[in-house]
Amino acid sequence: MHTGLLIRLFVCIFTFGSFLYAYLLQQNEVTTYRLQIPKIAREVEQIFQENTRLRFDIETFENPVNLMKLAEAPEYSHLKHPLVKDIIVLPMPGSADEA
């Protein structure tokens, strides 16, 4: 009778230890992720700032005043504005103008 009780007690302790070990492994994994969150948040913030800077650069470059200055630059002197007779307008597929 004492042998059966000892076996049950050993199984209970072993099961409890296994669950405790699994819980600690899970907590270690959660802690690892919590430590990575600030680093990833800083990277995301840097990416947003870089995107904002690049968006500003694009808008500055595409500014009509800047484009006109570029058109007057010597390296682009070979470019000309097209004449109205040289412009061909093609209808977009699926537009109402085709019918």
C-alpha positions in Angstrom: 0.0 0.0 0.0 2.8 2.4 0.8 4.4 1.6 -2.6 1.3 2.7 -4.5 1.1 5.9 -2.5 4.8 6.6 -3.2 4.3 6.0 -6.9 1.3 8.4 -7.0 3.2 11.0 -5.0 6.2 10.7 -7.4 4.0 11.0 -10.4 2.3 14.1 -9.0 5.6 15.7 -8.1 7.0 14.9 -11.5 3.9 16.2 -13.3 4.0 19.4 -11.2 7.7 19.8 -12.0 7.1 19.3 -15.7 4.4 22.0 -15.7 6.5 24.4 -13.7 9.4 23.8 -16.1 7.2 24.5 -19.2 5.8 27.6 -17.5 9.3 28.9 -16.9 10.4 28.3 -20.5 7.3 30.2 -21.6 8.1 33.1 -19.3 11.7 33.2 -20.6 10.4 33.4 -24.1 8.0 36.2 -23.2 10.8 38.1 -21.5 13.0 37.7 -24.6 10.3 39.3 -26.7 9.7 42.1 -24.2 13.4 42.9 -24.4 13.2 43.0 -28.2 10.2 45.4 -28.3 12.1 48.7 -27.6 14.8 47.9 -30.2 12.2 47.1 -32.8 10.2 50.2 -31.9 13.3 52.4 -32.4 13.9 50.8 -35.8 10.3 51.4 -36.8 10.5 55.1 -35.7 13.7 55.5 -37.7 12.0 54.0 -40.8 9.1 56.4 -40.4 11.5 59.3 -40.1 13.4 58.2 -43.1 10.2 57.8 -45.1 9.2 61.3 -44.1 12.5 62.7 -45.2 12.4 60.9 -48.5 8.8 62.0 -49.1 10.0 65.6 -48.5 12.9 65.1 -50.9 10.6 63.8 -53.6 8.2 66.7 -53.2 11.0 69.2 -53.3 12.4 67.6 -56.4 9.1 67.4 -58.2 8.3 71.0 -57.3 7.6 72.9 -60.6 10.0 75.7 -59.7 12.8 73.1 -59.2 11.9 71.3 -62.4 12.0 74.6 -64.4 15.5 75.4 -62.9 16.6 71.9 -64.0 15.2 72.5 -67.5 17.4 75.7 -67.7 20.5 73.8 -66.5 23.2 73.3 -69.2 23.2 69.5 -68.9 19.5 69.5 -69.9 19.8 72.1 -72.7 19.2 69.4 -75.4 15.7 68.8 -74.1 12.8 70.7 -75.6 9.2 71.2 -74.7 7.0 69.2 -77.2 4.7 71.0 -79.6 1.0 70.4 -79.4 1.1 68.6 -82.8 3.7 66.2 -81.4 1.5 65.1 -78.4 -0.5 61.9 -78.9 -3.2 61.0 -76.4 -4.2 57.4 -76.1 -7.4 56.4 -74.4 -7.1 54.2 -71.4 -8.4 50.7 -71.7 -11.8 50.4 -70.2 -12.6 54.1 -70.3 -15.9 55.6 -71.5 -14.1 57.4 -74.4 -13.5 54.2 -76.3 -17.1 53.6 -77.2 
